[in-house]
Amino acid sequence: MLMPRCWKTVTLVAVLATVTVACRERREPAVPSSPAATPVDPAALSAKLAQADLVDGASDHVVARCPGCSLVMKGSAEHSVEVAGYSLHFCSEVCKEDFSKNLEGNVLALEIDE
């Protein structure tokens, strides 16, 4: 039986485990990759990237929030890709790899609050 003083430790470990694993689990990309690439409208891609760029409050051609986590988690330059003149920063290599399977399609599928 756990003693009352151990509850703080157990709770802390549970919270840290949840936060650590939250964005690192493998998941399907937002838009599945396909063998035959679908042509992408460059204007639509640029518009979506410009919109995603503003999520952090700066128009600097850097999407600083992780697109693989729907722009919720903070991204890192360490895990970034370039697309259409923008640098997309991901929170982890897993998010970067999954999102990059269909990079342009996943950018276009992003739902961004106005």
N, C-alpha and C positions, 0 to 999 in steps of 0.2 A: 504494500500500500504506500502511495506517495505521501510524503509529509507536506503540510501546508507551505513551507518555505521553498519547496521544489516546484510549486506551481508557476512561479515567475519564470524559472528556467525553462520549464516545459512549454509555457506560452511563448516565450521569446524564440525558442528553437522552432516551434511550429510557424510563427510569423515569418521568420527568416527563410525557412524552407519554402514557404508559399511564395514569397517575393522573388526568391532566386529562381524558382522553376516557372514562374508565371509566363514569361515570354520565351523561354528556351525550349519548350516542347516542340516536337515536329508537328507540323500541320500542313494541310493542303494549301497551295497557293490560292489567292482570291479568284484568279481566273486560271483554269487548268491550261497547261502548255499543250500545244498541238503540233504535230509534225509539219503541217503546212501553215506557214506563217500568214496571218491575215494582214492585209495592208492597213496601216494605221494612218489616220488623218493627222498630218503634222500640226495643223492649226489647233485641233482638239487636244493633242498631246501637250503643246506649248501652253494652252489655256489652263489645263489641269495642273501642270507643273507650277505655273505662276500662282495659282490658287493655293497649292500645297506649300509653296515657298512662304506665303504670308501667314501660315499657321503660327509661326514663332514670333510674328510681329515685325519681321524684317524682310525687305525685298532685296535679297542678296544672291540669288541663284543657288542657295543652299537650303535644301529641305532638311531642317535640323531635327525634326520629329520622325520617328521610325515609321515609314510607310507600311512595313510588314505588320505593325501593330496598330494600324488605322490612325497613325499620327498622334498616338497617345504617349508612348514612351519616348524618352529623350534618346536621340541617335548619337553616334560617334563617328568621327572622321576615319577612325580605324576600320570601320565596317561601312565603306561607302562605294557607290557606283556612280558613273556619269551617264546621263541620258539627256540628249537634246540641249546641252549647255548648262544643265543643272547637276549639282552634286546631291545625291540622295544618301543621307546618313541613317544607318540601321543600328538597332540596339545590340544586335549580336550577329555572328556569322551565320547562324541558322536562319534568321529572318532574311538576311541578305541573299542567301542561296535560294530559299524558297521563293522569294519575290522575284528574283532574277530569272527564274525558269520561264517567265513570260513577262518581262520587264515592262514593255510598253502597254500590254493588255492590262496588267495589274495597276499601272499608273492611271489609266483611263477608268478603271473600276473603283478607284478610291472615292469614298463618300466623305466630302468635306463640308462641315458646317459653315455657313456664311457668316 
